[in-house]
């Protein structure tokens, strides 16, 4: 599995970005994302699903209070 780019669209500090990177770097599929979310305590669910076109969606997941991760899913 190749490393996908992780970019920040807001002001996050280095420690937050490191925590996000450590968790999401292993997510190669939406299945990995949902499995990680289900294993969290308490289990997490997608916050939003944004349809970009007929094939592409953005899945928004809460990561920490006030911090969200958005996955571009095709």
DSSP file (Angstrom, degrees, kcal/mol; ACC not computed):
  #  RESIDUE AA STRUCTURE BP1 BP2  ACC     N-H-->O    O-->H-N    N-H-->O    O-->H-N    TCO  KAPPA ALPHA  PHI   PSI    X-CA   Y-CA   Z-CA
    1    1 A X              0   0    0      0, 0.0     2,-0.2     0, 0.0    27,-0.0   0.000 360.0 360.0 360.0 131.9    0.0    0.0    0.0
    2    2 A X        -     0   0    0      1,-0.1     2,-0.3    26,-0.1     0, 0.0  -0.536 360.0-102.5 -84.7 151.7    1.4    3.4   -0.9
    3    3 A X        -     0   0    0     -2,-0.2     2,-0.3     1,-0.0    -1,-0.1  -0.570  35.0-143.9 -72.1 128.5    1.5    6.3    1.5
    4    4 A X        -     0   0    0     -2,-0.3     2,-0.1    21,-0.2    23,-0.1  -0.698  26.4 -99.4 -92.3 147.3   -1.3    8.8    0.7
    5    5 A X        -     0   0    0     -2,-0.3     2,-0.5     1,-0.0    -1,-0.1  -0.411  31.0-156.4 -67.8 139.3   -0.6   12.5    1.2
    6    6 A X        +     0   0    0     -2,-0.1     2,-0.3     2,-0.0    15,-0.0  -0.975  19.3 175.4-116.7 118.3   -1.9   14.0    4.5
    7    7 A X        -     0   0    0     -2,-0.5     2,-0.5     2,-0.0    -2,-0.0  -0.877  25.0-132.6-123.8 155.0   -2.4   17.7    4.3
    8    8 A X        -     0   0    0     -2,-0.3    -2,-0.0     1,-0.1     4,-0.0  -0.917  13.3-174.7-108.9 130.5   -3.9   20.2    6.7
    9    9 A X  S    S+     0   0    0     -2,-0.5     2,-0.3     2,-0.0    -1,-0.1   0.256  74.4  35.5-102.8   9.8   -6.4   22.7    5.6
   10   10 A X  S    S-     0   0    0      2,-0.0     2,-1.1     0, 0.0    -2,-0.0  -0.860 103.8 -68.9-148.0-179.2   -6.4   24.5    8.9
   11   11 A X        +     0   0    0     -2,-0.3     2,-0.4    -3,-0.0    -2,-0.0  -0.683  60.2 157.6 -83.5 101.4   -4.1   25.5   11.7
   12   12 A X        -     0   0    0     -2,-1.1     2,-0.1    55,-0.0    -4,-0.1  -0.951  37.2-122.5-119.9 146.0   -3.1   22.3   13.5
   13   13 A X     >  -     0   0    0     -2,-0.4     4,-2.4     1,-0.1     5,-0.2  -0.347  30.6-101.6 -82.8 170.3    0.0   22.0   15.6
   14   14 A X  H  > S+     0   0    0      1,-0.2     4,-2.2     2,-0.2     5,-0.1   0.844 120.7  54.1 -60.6 -36.5    2.8   19.5   14.9
   15   15 A X  H  > S+     0   0    0      2,-0.2     4,-2.1     1,-0.2    -1,-0.2   0.909 109.5  47.2 -67.0 -41.6    1.6   17.2   17.7
   16   16 A X  H  > S+     0   0    0      2,-0.2     4,-2.6     1,-0.2    -2,-0.2   0.936 112.6  49.2 -63.4 -46.0   -2.0   17.0   16.3
   17   17 A X  H  X S+     0   0    0     -4,-2.4     4,-2.7     1,-0.2    -2,-0.2   0.880 109.6  52.3 -62.6 -37.3   -0.7   16.4   12.8
   18   18 A X  H  X S+     0   0    0     -4,-2.2     4,-2.4    -5,-0.2    -1,-0.2   0.903 109.7  49.0 -64.6 -41.0    1.6   13.6   14.1
   19   19 A X  H  X S+     0   0    0     -4,-2.1     4,-1.6     2,-0.2    -2,-0.2   0.924 113.2  46.8 -64.6 -44.1   -1.4   11.9   15.9
   20   20 A X  H  X S+     0   0    0     -4,-2.6     4,-3.0     1,-0.2     5,-0.3   0.946 112.9  49.3 -61.2 -48.3   -3.5   12.1   12.8
   21   21 A X  H  X S+     0   0    0     -4,-2.7     4,-1.8     1,-0.2    -2,-0.2   0.897 107.4  54.8 -59.3 -42.3   -0.7   10.8   10.6
   22   22 A X  H  < S+     0   0    0     -4,-2.4    -1,-0.2    -5,-0.2     4,-0.2   0.865 116.9  36.6 -61.1 -36.4   -0.1    7.9   13.0
   23   23 A X  H >< S+     0   0    0     -4,-1.6     3,-0.8    -3,-0.3    -2,-0.2   0.935 121.6  40.2 -81.9 -49.2   -3.7    6.7   12.8
   24   24 A X  H >< S+     0   0    0     -4,-3.0     3,-1.9     1,-0.2    -3,-0.2   0.642  92.0  82.4 -82.9 -13.2   -4.6    7.4    9.2
   25   25 A X  T 3< S+     0   0    0     -4,-1.8    -1,-0.2    -5,-0.3   -21,-0.2   0.772  93.0  51.9 -63.2 -23.0   -1.4    6.3    7.5
   26   26 A X  T <  S+     0   0    0     -3,-0.8     2,-1.1    -4,-0.2    -1,-0.3   0.417  82.8 105.1 -90.3   1.8   -2.7    2.7    7.7
   27   27 A X    <   +     0   0    0     -3,-1.9   -23,-0.1     1,-0.2     3,-0.1  -0.707  30.3 154.6 -88.4  99.6   -6.0    3.5    6.1
   28   28 A X        +     0   0    0     -2,-1.1     2,-0.3     1,-0.1    -1,-0.2   0.665  67.1  22.4 -94.9 -19.8   -5.8    2.2    2.6
   29   29 A X  S  > S-     0   0    0     -3,-0.2     4,-1.6     1,-0.1     3,-0.3  -0.903  82.6-105.8-140.1 166.9   -9.6    1.7    2.1
   30   30 A X  H  > S+     0   0    0     -2,-0.3     4,-2.7     1,-0.2     5,-0.2   0.831 119.8  62.7 -62.2 -31.5  -12.8    3.0    3.5
   31   31 A X  H  > S+     0   0    0      1,-0.2     4,-2.3     2,-0.2    -1,-0.2   0.891 101.4  50.0 -59.6 -40.5  -13.1   -0.4    5.2
   32   32 A X  H  > S+     0   0    0     -3,-0.3     4,-2.3     2,-0.2    -1,-0.2   0.907 110.6  50.4 -63.6 -41.9   -9.9    0.4    7.2
   33   33 A X  H  X S+     0   0    0     -4,-1.6     4,-2.3     1,-0.2    -2,-0.2   0.945 113.6  44.0 -60.5 -49.7  -11.4    3.8    8.2
   34   34 A X  H  X S+     0   0    0     -4,-2.7     4,-2.5     1,-0.2    -1,-0.2   0.852 111.8  53.1 -68.8 -34.5  -14.6    2.3    9.4
   35   35 A X  H  X S+     0   0    0     -4,-2.3     4,-1.6    -5,-0.2    -1,-0.2   0.916 110.7  47.2 -65.6 -42.6  -12.9   -0.6   11.2
   36   36 A X  H  X S+     0   0    0     -4,-2.3     4,-0.7     1,-0.2    -2,-0.2   0.915 113.1  49.2 -62.9 -42.8  -10.7    1.9   13.1
   37   37 A X  H >< S+     0   0    0     -4,-2.3     7,-2.6     1,-0.2     3,-0.8   0.903 110.4  50.0 -63.9 -41.5  -13.7    4.0   13.9
   38   38 A X  H 3< S+     0   0    0     -4,-2.5    -1,-0.2     1,-0.2    -2,-0.2   0.813 108.9  52.8 -67.5 -29.8  -15.7    1.0   15.2
   39   39 A X  H 3< S+     0   0    0     -4,-1.6    -1,-0.2    -5,-0.2    -2,-0.2   0.595  89.0 103.2 -82.0 -11.4  -12.8   -0.1   17.4
   40   40 A X  S << S-     0   0    0     -3,-0.8     2,-0.5    -4,-0.7    -3,-0.0  -0.251  83.5 -97.7 -68.1 159.2  -12.6    3.3   19.1
   41   41 A X  S    S+     0   0    0      1,-0.3     2,-0.1     2,-0.1    -2,-0.1  -0.937 120.1  21.5-122.9 109.1  -14.0    3.8   22.6
   42   42 A X  S    S-     0   0    0     -2,-0.5    -1,-0.3    -4,-0.1    -2,-0.1   0.607 115.0-111.1 -75.3 160.1  -16.6    5.0   22.2
   43   43 A X        -     0   0    0     -2,-0.1     2,-0.3    -5,-0.1    -5,-0.2  -0.244  33.5-138.4 -57.2 143.6  -17.2    3.8   18.6
   44   44 A X        -     0   0    0     -7,-2.6     2,-0.3   -10,-0.1    -4,-0.1  -0.721  14.3-162.9-105.2 155.5  -17.1    6.6   16.0
   45   45 A X        -     0   0    0     -2,-0.3    17,-0.5    -7,-0.0     3,-0.0  -0.917  38.7 -82.5-128.9 157.0  -19.4    7.1   13.0
   46   46 A X  E     -A   61   0A   0     -2,-0.3    15,-0.2     1,-0.2     3,-0.1  -0.356  31.0-153.0 -57.9 139.8  -18.9    9.3   10.0
   47   47 A X  E    S-     0   0A   0     13,-3.3     2,-0.3     1,-0.3    14,-0.2   0.833  73.4  -5.1 -81.8 -36.2  -20.0   12.9   10.7
   48   48 A X  E     -A   60   0A   0     12,-1.2    12,-2.8     2,-0.0     2,-0.4  -0.992  51.3-149.0-156.7 154.3  -20.9   13.6    7.1
   49   49 A X  E     -A   59   0A   0     -2,-0.3     2,-0.6    10,-0.2    10,-0.2  -0.983  20.0-165.8-127.2 116.7  -20.8   12.2    3.6
   50   50 A X  E     -A   58   0A   0      8,-2.9     8,-2.7    -2,-0.4     2,-0.5  -0.913  12.7-142.0-111.4 117.1  -20.3   14.8    0.9
   51   51 A X  E     +A   57   0A   0     -2,-0.6     6,-0.2     6,-0.2     3,-0.1  -0.657  21.5 175.8 -80.1 123.1  -21.0   13.7   -2.7
   52   52 A X        -     0   0    0      4,-2.6     2,-0.2    -2,-0.5     5,-0.2   0.846  67.4 -33.9 -92.1 -43.1  -18.6   15.3   -5.1
   53   53 A X  S    S-     0   0    0      3,-1.6    -1,-0.4     0, 0.0     0, 0.0  -0.842  84.9 -64.3-158.5-166.7  -19.8   13.5   -8.3
   54   54 A X  S    S+     0   0    0     -2,-0.2     3,-0.1     1,-0.2    -3,-0.0   0.704 132.6  26.5 -68.2 -17.0  -21.3   10.2   -9.2
   55   55 A X  S    S+     0   0    0      1,-0.1     2,-0.4    -4,-0.0    -1,-0.2   0.644 110.9  68.2-115.6 -21.6  -18.0    8.3   -8.2
   56   56 A X        +     0   0    0      2,-0.0    -4,-2.6    16,-0.0    -3,-1.6  -0.869  50.5 170.5-115.5 134.5  -16.3   10.5   -5.6
   57   57 A X  E     -AB  51  73A   0     16,-3.0    16,-3.6    -2,-0.4     2,-0.5  -0.957  26.8-135.1-133.9 153.4  -17.4   11.2   -2.0
   58   58 A X  E     -AB  50  72A   0     -8,-2.7    -8,-2.9    -2,-0.3     2,-0.6  -0.955  17.5-156.8-105.9 128.6  -15.7   12.9    1.0
   59   59 A X  E     -AB  49  71A   0     12,-2.6    12,-2.8    -2,-0.5     2,-0.5  -0.934   7.3-154.6-107.0 121.0  -16.2   11.1    4.2
   60   60 A X  E     -AB  48  70A   0    -12,-2.8   -13,-3.3    -2,-0.6   -12,-1.2  -0.847  13.9-177.5-101.4 124.3  -15.8   13.3    7.3
   61   61 A X  E     -AB  46  69A   0      8,-3.0     8,-3.0    -2,-0.5     2,-0.3  -0.963  27.7-123.4-121.6 136.8  -14.7   11.7   10.5
   62   62 A X  E     + B   0  68A   0    -17,-0.5     6,-0.2    -2,-0.4     3,-0.1  -0.628  30.9 174.0 -73.1 134.2  -14.3   13.3   13.9
   63   63 A X  E     -     0   0A   0      4,-3.1     2,-0.3     1,-0.6     5,-0.2   0.801  65.2 -13.3-107.0 -51.9  -10.8   12.7   15.2
   64   64 A X  E >  S- B   0  67A   0      3,-1.6     3,-3.0     0, 0.0    -1,-0.6  -0.915  98.7 -62.6-141.4 163.9  -10.5   14.8   18.3
   65   65 A X  T 3  S+     0   0    0     -2,-0.3     3,-0.1     1,-0.3    -3,-0.0  -0.329 128.5   4.5 -52.4 122.4  -12.8   17.5   19.7
   66   66 A X  T 3  S+     0   0    0      1,-0.1     2,-0.4    -2,-0.1    -1,-0.3   0.484 114.4  98.6  81.2   3.0  -12.7   20.3   17.1
   67   67 A X  E <   -B   64   0A   0     -3,-3.0    -4,-3.1     2,-0.0    -3,-1.6  -0.985  48.7-178.2-129.6 124.9  -10.5   18.3   14.7
   68   68 A X  E     -B   62   0A   0     -2,-0.4     2,-0.4    -6,-0.2    -6,-0.2  -0.889  17.1-147.0-122.4 150.3  -11.9   16.4   11.7
   69   69 A X  E     -B   61   0A   0     -8,-3.0    -8,-3.0    -2,-0.3     2,-0.5  -0.967  12.8-156.4-116.1 132.9  -10.3   14.2    9.1
   70   70 A X  E     -B   60   0A   0     -2,-0.4     2,-0.5   -10,-0.2   -10,-0.2  -0.941   4.1-158.6-114.0 125.4  -11.7   14.1    5.6
   71   71 A X  E     -B   59   0A   0    -12,-2.8   -12,-2.6    -2,-0.5     2,-0.8  -0.884  12.8-141.1-104.0 130.2  -11.2   11.1    3.3
   72   72 A X  E     -B   58   0A   0     -2,-0.5     2,-0.5   -14,-0.2   -14,-0.2  -0.829  29.1-169.1 -87.3 110.6  -11.5   11.5   -0.4
   73   73 A X  E      B   57   0A   0    -16,-3.6   -16,-3.0    -2,-0.8   -44,-0.0  -0.895 360.0 360.0-112.9 129.1  -13.2    8.2   -1.4
   74   74 A X              0   0    0     -2,-0.5    -1,-0.1   -18,-0.2   -16,-0.1   0.356 360.0 360.0-114.8 360.0  -13.6    7.0   -5.0
